[in-house]
């Protein structure tokens, strides 16, 4: 299962009607992840806007940096990319990974990264399942079906590698869920994020709660 995503994905949405000559190409396994850095940072900002409550989980308000929003622990786009870049580099080195790019000349307008991992034991989904780790289309290129095109190319490639099922994680509230449902996606796992420390952040810890008389 993807941990992106954190992953991610963008609904095609609507975009300007400028004329773009867009081609979908498969990137080489040794491609430099920095080619999609701007796309990932755009997705990072979108996640922050889509699920602002998740930013309150990681760091107590007393540990926030001076001048920072005390209720948020979202990483900077640059720091997040430093971490994600190494993940992507590792995925691209796997034998069954694939990265498709949507290009207009030398400009990267979208990308989709798929890989494989062992299938779950509860269902007969074969030996491995495909995983969509990243799917994003830059804002100005949306409304052209690039999300669908990138997803279909990646699905086809993973199918050629023997996958019968593909999974993808979507940040709660992300409109990209519609894209995956149109492709036949069904609910699979529900992932919840909660503080590791006992007690609800908005409520007193159990030991501090009043004891009934």
Order of alpha helices (4+ residues) and beta strands (2+ residues): beta-alpha-alpha-beta-beta-beta-alpha-beta-alpha
